[in-house]
Each structure stands twice: as structure tokens, then as C-alpha cells.
Amino acid sequence: MYIIADIGGTKTRVAVARDTEKFEEPLIFDSSQDDTEFINRISEAFDSVANGEPVEKVVVGKPHWKRRPTIADEIQRISPAPVHFENDTALVGLGEAVFGAGRGTDIFVYVTISTGVNGVRIVKEVIDPSIQGFEIGGQYITADTNLSWEEMISGKAVAKRFGMSPKELGKEHEIWEELARNTAQGLHNTILHWSPEKVAIGGSMMNEIGIPIDSVRKYIQEMMRKFHVETEIVRSELGDLGGLYGGLALLKQKA
């Protein structure tokens, strides 16, 4: 039996898998508790999903948190089995590559636009190797401002700019078209750097009230005048459970 945990900036999901094909109903709880309470909650979740049965391995997707530099050590301490850690975005991308929008794609890119912004390159269902992970939200797409891509299009950035949740702005707000153009600029760079067959975009900022994907496609086509790159731009398919599916895919690779 295995345990998979997907720790996001807002929510944490923990589920048990008895094989590498499916997981059981996950436990979902808030990620923004204080450190001690958060670790206690993860420990309780591990105990609950394991239900006293032996656990062979634990896979955890987690963000790079400056505010929680020892999170990996703490999770390993309370885990019932050895833990494999992976970046949370990379794990979601792997899930999409194997079980979701990237199925059958040799070179696939997943980008999340949510509280923050990041992405990952998956080649033949394997997370591309890197020295320190991928942080594509940190790229600068214009010399006219010192704002990074993440600081221009993320949910956190929009909430800071307008003083309210992005959903509260409403579907017809003019900001969504501006964000689509800025999203396309960053994706244009990512496509030229990583040369994928397909890019899937996910995250809370791509929901029904959010950045319109048709506008993103339109702006990318306009920007690709010189290179004529034929990369398919789609929505992600696995929703909030992508990281758990990524954990299954990782367990299958390591089996």
C-alpha cells in the first residue's frame, strides 16, 4: 500500500493507493495553518488513510516554501514509510502527462496559474531533470516593469491589485483579457525554450471565471509570426487531483 500527498499553496490532499492505477477518496484540508498544526494534520491524515495497514512508500508533492524550510524533514519524521519528495507542480504535470491532457504526448508542458505560477516539462512520461527545479513564474516578459510573470498574472497578484478575490471581479471584467495577453507572452517564451508538442494550462485562474483560453491561443498565434510553432494549447483535465495522479505515475515508474 502507498500514500500520496499533494501539498498545494491553498489545499493539501492525502490519499491511499493499493496499486499504481488508482487511489481512494482523498482527505482534503487547508495548507495555511501554522507549522505545528499543519504537520499534526498531515500525521493524522497519514494515520487515517493507512488505517493501521503497512505502508510501503509515501510520495509527497510540495511547493518550495521559504516559510517552511524544514517541511521535508518534518514529514519524513512522521511518515510511516520512506518518502519521495517532488515539486508539487511537477507532480501535477506528470499526472496530466500520464492520465490527463498529455496522454500520448512525447514532449508535454504543464503550466499552473493559481496562487502562484509555475510549470514543468515532461518527456515521454518522465519529469525533465533539472538542477534546482523549474520556476518559470519568475521570468520577466517585459523591460518596462520589474514585475515577474507570476507577479503579473497570478491569483495573488490580482487579489493584491484589486483588493478582492479574482472570482469576485466577475466574468466580464476587462482584466481577464489583459491577463490572457500577459499569459500568452510567458507561454510564447516557454514554448520556444521547451519546444513541446502540447501545453496544458491549469490552476484556479483558468476556471470559468478567469483567463479565457481562446484569447490566450489567439495572442500566441499573433506572437508566433516568425517561428510558426504548431504547439497545441489545451486546458488541464485532472482538476484538483492532478498531484495525486502524478503520485501514481511516479510510483509506477519506481515499481
Stockholm file with secondary structure:
# STOCKHOLM 1.0

chainA/1-255         MYIIADIGGTKTRVAVARDTEKFEEPLIFDSSQDDTEFINRISEAFDSVANGEPVEKVVVGKPHWKRRPTIADEIQRISPAPVHFENDTALVGLGEAVFGAGRGTDIFVYVTISTGVNGVRIVKEVIDPSIQGFEIGGQYITADTNLSWEEMISGKAVAKRFGMSPKELGKEHEIWEELARNTAQGLHNTILHWSPEKVAIGGSMMNEIGIPIDSVRKYIQEMMRKFHVETEIVRSELGDLGGLYGGLALLKQKA
#=GR chainA/1-255 SS CEEEEEECSSEEEEEEESSSSCCCCCEEEESCSCHHHHHHHHHHHHHHHHTTCCCCEEEEEECCCSSCTTHHHHHHHHCSSCEEEEEHHHHHHHHHHHHSTTTTCSEEEEEEESSSEEEEEEETTEECCCSSCCCGGGCCCCSSCSCCHHHHHSHHHHHHHHTSCGGGGCTTCTHHHHHHHHHHHHHHHHHHHHCCSEEEEESGGGSSSSCCHHHHHHHHHHHTTTTCCCCEEEECSSGGGHHHHHHHHHHHHHC
#=GC SS_cons         CEEEEEECSSEEEEEEESSSSCCCCCEEEESCSCHHHHHHHHHHHHHHHHTTCCCCEEEEEECCCSSCTTHHHHHHHHCSSCEEEEEHHHHHHHHHHHHSTTTTCSEEEEEEESSSEEEEEEETTEECCCSSCCCGGGCCCCSSCSCCHHHHHSHHHHHHHHTSCGGGGCTTCTHHHHHHHHHHHHHHHHHHHHCCSEEEEESGGGSSSSCCHHHHHHHHHHHTTTTCCCCEEEECSSGGGHHHHHHHHHHHHHC
//
